[in-house]
Amino acid sequence: MRNGPLVHRHARVSRFSLSTPTPLERLAGMQGAGAPRPVRRLRSEPPEPERWDPPARLNLGSRLPINLRNFLNQQLAPIARVEEDAIVALRPRSGQVLMRELARAIRRFSAERAREAWSEAAIGLERLEHEFFGVEFDEHGPVVLCLRCAAFGTGAMEQHCGPDCLAVDLGSAVKADRIERGASAPGTNAMHRAVENFRNAREASGHEHYDLDCYVASGQVIFTWRPLPIGH
C-alpha cells in the first residue's frame, strides 16, 4: 500500500445519499410505477376494482448490494424472491401486496442504516481504470482496498501500513472478469466479485467480513463496511 497512490475516506453514517439514484432509491421509485392515476367519480358511481397489477418480475436494471439483497429476502419471504438484479413474486397476482411490503422494507432498511455507523471508501470508475488497472496493471502488484485505512493502493498485501490492517484484493477479481468477459475496463461486476470473494473467504476461515459491500452511483464505486474494532 505504501508503494501506490491512496484515496482516503473516513468512517461516517452511510445513508446511500448520492446525486444519482442508488439501488435503494431505484427500488423506492418503483413503488406504484406504472399505476394509473385515480379517476374522480360521482358519489353515485360504485368504485371500479383495481385493474393494474405490477409484473411478477421487477427488473432493477443493476445489481443490488449484498446487504440490501439479504435484508429484502428476509423481509419479503415468502411472497417474493430477491435476486441479484430483480425481485420475483412467488404468488400469482400478488404484485400490489409485494409493492406495499417492498416499500415498508425499504423504509426499515433506510432507517436502520441511518442509525448505524459505516466506514466508506469511494473512487471514480474512470480513475480506477486508468490509475490502478491500466496497461501496467500486472506490474503494480496486488491492487487492494484497506478496510482499516479506508484507502486504495498497490503493493504486496503483506507489506501494508500497519499490523491491524485488513486488505481486500481487488486485482484478482478484475483479472478473472477480463478472462471470462473480455472486458478491458474494471467494471462493476469485477468489484462485486471482489466483495463476494472477500466475504466468502472470511466466512470459510471463520472470520468476520464486516458486511463489506459495494454499489455504483455518480460514476463511482462505493465500498461500505462496518468499522473494524480497535486492535483487529
Secondary structure by P-SEA (a helix, b strand, c coil): cccbbbbbbbbcccccccccccaaaaaaaacccccccbbbbccccccccccccccccccccccccaaaaaaaaaaacccccccccbbbbccccaaaaaaaaaaaaaaaaaaaaaabbbbbbbbbaaaaaccccccccccccbbbbbccccccccccccccccccbbbbbaaaaaaaaaaacccccccaaaaaaaaaaaaaaaaaaccccccccccccccbbbbbbccccccc
